[in-house]
């Protein structure tokens, strides 16, 4: 009889335990299903390191079509986990965003299809367009999403009338590949002849002067001057021997054109000739930040030296330079062009490397930039509470680097795309900044330290032990 009572008690307790366990597991499965359909995240970090900024959330609210993100990372890459966390955060805030990780070594056809040249590239597709970013940080991804969802189509003008490279030409000297790259990024391309109209159109986001063979007229220079100092953006690609009448104009904005041609012995090692400078080192700027380790080629280039001192209201930054002496220099004896293999550096006449090939000039409208251009002086800007827009001028000593023959070579197309994107988007890029908060140190007095020590090491373990003994005694008495 006692044995039967004991078995009944064991069966009762066992069945209750089993039912309770199954019920508990059912609750967990139910909660997991709800969490999968309706996830909920809480960022407990002080600086909000695992949350998106308000600017990003506002952009995500405007996205009403599916967005696909393809992340090209090596399978063994250590930064893949960080990128996955970032993309999962975007997917949490916007359900119509999906992502996929692709190893370019295992699926090279996908890398070629999306023209991916470096690990860590994100290709973001949507609205019939695509954007590529090289870093999986919030600011880069958010700006790419902003560009995709925006209906605005910015206009880029190619200056004509002076023998420039044609944006419509598919020949080796044409710019049809550069034009196609811009159109894929939702730019509208048009020609501009300043001999037929007095000023740059107000809808111009960017004006490109691609290798003029004949000088611009003073009226055209005056129109470009007014455009720049009114916050416009200009790219001037000036070849050796032909300055397009731009020498004094550029000098007014801190850029010196010299009668020289750049010799670079390093390019000979890579199958080029001495007149094809190759750049692997870049200046610190947002235009060049994703070109580390990627070469750009500048066939038959001249030097574009920043002036010292620089004009008031002008700041010039070097973007690309050749290797240092003795590998490169600016040759002033232009008669050696046809026999460049015998050219040698003359310290009395030539300029030693590194030679700047590409610079950007930032023009403050409140300064005196443009006084020496020889063009008509710009009108004094009216006083306003609004901050005047800055003008930007990019000058390259070579126009062929963005032509059809070289646009697809190494990083040339990326450099041209970076230049245009920076100049046209700088004022509208979304700045994402999370507050940086350092940890607050906990300072305890000697008495407080002893109290914490006794509490953690003595009182808490003793309390757990006493609780266990109490439960044991209670159960013993109930048997």
Secondary structure, 3 states (H helix, E strand, C coil): CHHHHHHHHHHHHHHHHHHHHHHHHHHHHHHHHHHHHCCCCCCCCCCCCCCCCHHHHHHHHCCCCCEEEEEECCCCCCCHHHHHHHHHHHHHHCCCEEEEEECCCCCHHHHHHCCCCCCCEEEEEECCEEEEECCCCHHHHHHHHHHHHCCCCCEEEEECCCCCCCCCCCCCCCCHHHHHHHHHCCCEEEEECCCCCCCCCCCEEEEEEECCCCCCCHHHHHHHHHHHHCCCEEEEECCCCCCCCCHHHHHCCCEEECCCEEEECHHHHCCCCCCEEEECCECCCCCCCCCCCCCEEEECCCCEEECCCCCCCEEEEEEEECCCCCCEEEECCHHHHHHHHHCCCCCCCCEECCCEEEEEEEECCCCCCCCCCCCCCCCCCCCCCCCCCCEEEEEECCCHHHCCCCCCCCCHHHHHHHHHHHHHHCCCCCCCCCCCCCCCCCCCCHHHHHHHHHHHHHHHHHHHHHHHHHHHHHHHHHC
